[in-house]
Amino acid sequence: MNRFTVSSIAGLGAAIAILVLCVLSNLQSTVVLIMAPFGATTVLVFGIPNSPLAQPKNVIFGHMITALIGLICLHTLGVTPITLALATGLAVACMMFTDTTHPPAGANPLLIMLTDQDWSFLLTPVVTGAVLIVLVGKIYAVIKTNMLVRWPN
């Protein structure tokens, strides 16, 4: 496949994943499933799906661990330049230690702390959104593979 086709397929997958999160958010007015780091997550999941950084374990646990660190730092230490730096450093270290490195998740502590999020943010959008992106990615990969097998030469 040429570069245009590969890029278009990846972009379409990313768009579908974000659309699913937005539509599900709109169906329930009290639940938000979208956050900026998920845009970067879709780059990995759909653009380079075989990368270790795009694997389900990394996407889900990377986002979960870093969000938890951001929430703990926010609710125990407050928001200062030092605590923002500490939370980010801890997030990177914990992802690396647990072998769940997912670069987009590195933004979670900053997002959480700078927007003063509640503990519920861990479940929605973080964990639920990450799981949905992974599920859409897996479904999309199966459909893409089946289409390419049948693709005319």
C-alpha positions as CSV (number, residue, x, y, z in Angstrom):
1,M,0.0,0.0,0.0
2,N,1.2,3.5,-0.7
3,R,1.8,6.2,1.9
4,F,-1.5,8.0,1.1
5,T,-3.6,4.9,1.6
6,V,-1.8,4.0,4.9
7,S,-2.1,7.5,6.2
8,S,-5.8,7.8,5.2
9,I,-6.6,4.5,6.8
10,A,-4.9,5.6,10.1
11,G,-6.6,9.0,10.0
12,L,-10.0,7.4,9.4
13,G,-9.5,5.1,12.4
14,A,-8.5,7.9,14.7
15,A,-11.5,10.0,13.6
16,I,-13.8,7.1,14.2
17,A,-12.4,6.5,17.7
18,I,-12.8,10.2,18.7
19,L,-16.3,10.3,17.1
20,V,-17.3,7.3,19.2
21,L,-16.1,9.0,22.4
22,C,-17.9,12.2,21.4
23,V,-21.2,10.5,20.5
24,L,-21.2,8.5,23.7
25,S,-20.5,11.6,25.7
26,N,-23.4,13.4,24.0
27,L,-25.8,10.5,24.7
28,Q,-25.2,11.0,28.4
29,S,-25.1,14.6,29.4
30,T,-23.4,13.9,32.7
31,V,-20.5,11.8,31.3
32,V,-17.5,13.2,29.4
33,L,-15.4,10.6,27.6
34,I,-13.1,12.9,25.7
35,M,-9.9,14.6,26.7
36,A,-7.0,16.1,24.7
37,P,-4.4,13.4,25.4
38,F,-6.7,10.9,23.6
39,G,-6.0,12.7,20.3
40,A,-2.4,11.7,20.7
41,T,-3.4,8.2,21.8
42,T,-5.2,7.7,18.5
43,V,-2.0,8.6,16.7
44,L,-0.3,5.6,18.2
45,V,-3.2,3.2,18.2
46,F,-4.1,3.8,14.6
47,G,-0.9,5.2,13.1
48,I,1.6,2.7,14.5
49,P,-0.5,0.0,16.1
50,N,2.4,-2.5,16.4
51,S,4.4,-0.1,18.5
52,P,4.9,-1.2,22.1
53,L,3.6,2.2,23.1
54,A,0.3,1.5,21.4
55,Q,-0.5,-1.8,23.0
56,P,-3.7,-2.1,25.1
57,K,-1.8,-2.6,28.3
58,N,0.2,0.6,27.7
59,V,-2.8,2.7,26.6
60,I,-5.1,1.7,29.4
61,F,-2.7,1.4,32.3
62,G,-0.5,4.3,31.1
63,H,-3.5,6.6,31.2
64,M,-4.8,5.1,34.5
65,I,-1.5,5.3,36.4
66,T,-0.7,8.8,35.3
67,A,-4.2,10.1,36.0
68,L,-4.1,8.5,39.5
69,I,-0.8,10.3,40.2
70,G,-2.2,13.6,39.0
71,L,-5.3,13.2,41.2
72,I,-3.2,12.2,44.3
73,C,-0.9,15.1,43.8
74,L,-3.7,17.6,43.2
75,H,-5.7,16.5,46.2
76,T,-2.8,16.1,48.6
77,L,-0.2,18.7,47.5
78,G,-2.1,21.3,45.5
79,V,-1.0,22.9,42.3
80,T,2.4,24.7,42.2
81,P,5.2,24.6,39.7
82,I,6.9,22.1,42.0
83,T,3.9,19.7,42.3
84,L,3.2,19.9,38.5
85,A,6.8,18.9,37.9
86,L,6.7,16.2,40.6
87,A,3.5,14.7,39.3
88,T,4.8,14.6,35.7
89,G,8.1,13.0,36.8
90,L,6.4,10.4,38.9
91,A,4.0,9.6,36.1
92,V,6.9,9.0,33.7
93,A,8.8,6.9,36.3
94,C,5.8,4.8,37.2
95,M,4.9,4.1,33.5
96,M,8.5,3.0,32.9
97,F,8.7,1.0,36.0
98,T,5.4,-0.9,35.3
99,D,6.3,-1.3,31.6
100,T,3.2,0.6,30.6
101,T,4.8,3.6,28.9
102,H,2.3,5.5,26.7
103,P,3.6,9.1,25.9
104,P,0.2,10.8,25.5
105,A,-0.6,9.7,29.1
106,G,2.3,11.9,30.3
107,A,0.0,14.9,29.8
108,N,-2.6,13.5,32.3
109,P,-1.2,14.9,35.5
110,L,-0.9,18.4,34.0
111,L,-4.4,18.3,32.6
112,I,-5.9,17.0,35.8
113,M,-4.1,19.4,38.1
114,L,-4.5,22.5,35.9
115,T,-8.2,21.9,35.5
116,D,-8.8,20.9,39.2
117,Q,-10.5,17.5,38.4
118,D,-12.4,15.4,40.8
119,W,-11.7,11.7,41.6
120,S,-14.4,10.7,39.1
121,F,-12.2,11.9,36.3
122,L,-10.2,8.6,36.7
123,L,-13.2,6.5,35.6
124,T,-14.6,9.0,33.1
125,P,-13.0,10.0,30.8
126,V,-9.7,8.4,31.6
127,V,-10.2,4.6,32.0
128,T,-13.5,4.4,30.1
129,G,-12.1,6.5,27.2
130,A,-8.9,4.5,27.0
131,V,-10.7,1.2,27.0
132,L,-13.0,2.4,24.3
133,I,-10.1,3.6,22.1
134,V,-8.5,0.2,22.5
135,L,-11.7,-1.6,21.6
136,V,-12.3,0.6,18.5
137,G,-8.7,0.1,17.5
138,K,-9.1,-3.7,17.8
139,I,-12.3,-3.8,15.8
140,Y,-10.9,-1.4,13.2
141,A,-7.8,-3.6,12.8
142,V,-9.9,-6.7,12.2
143,I,-12.0,-4.8,9.6
144,K,-9.0,-3.3,8.0
145,T,-7.2,-6.7,7.8
146,N,-10.3,-8.4,6.2
147,M,-10.6,-5.6,3.7
148,L,-7.0,-5.7,2.7
149,V,-7.1,-9.5,2.2
150,R,-9.9,-9.0,-0.3
151,W,-8.3,-5.8,-1.8
152,P,-7.7,-6.2,-5.5
153,N,-4.1,-6.4,-6.7
